[in-house]
Amino acid sequence: MDEYGLQVWDENGNSVLKITDRITRFLGEFDTGAANGVFADGRLALGEPFISVRDARVFDSFTAAPKVYFNNGQIWWEFVFGITPRSVRIAYGIY
């Protein structure tokens, strides 16, 4: 049997977490504003980045959330031309 510093089992005795597993780490959140942009946080280099676009309002054919992607350890976003951009809140972290 492998040795682990931490191992967690469920009620049926199945291993559900080992210290070698990767789990998420929430780092923060920010608002995009209504223009293309970039956000940098040096901690993004510590793992694989992830984002979640958080917006409770409904989008329609006249407004759009930005396209969001990662490049060189930064979070970039850009809006589609011809549709009214709308600021959204982005939660981000690493795993």
Buried (B, 14 or more C-beta within 10 A) or exposed (E): EEEEEEBEEEEEEEEEEEEEEEEEEEBEEBEBEBEEBEBEBEBBEEBEBBBEEEBEEEEEEEBBBBEBEBEEEBBBBBBEEEBEBBEBEBBBBBE
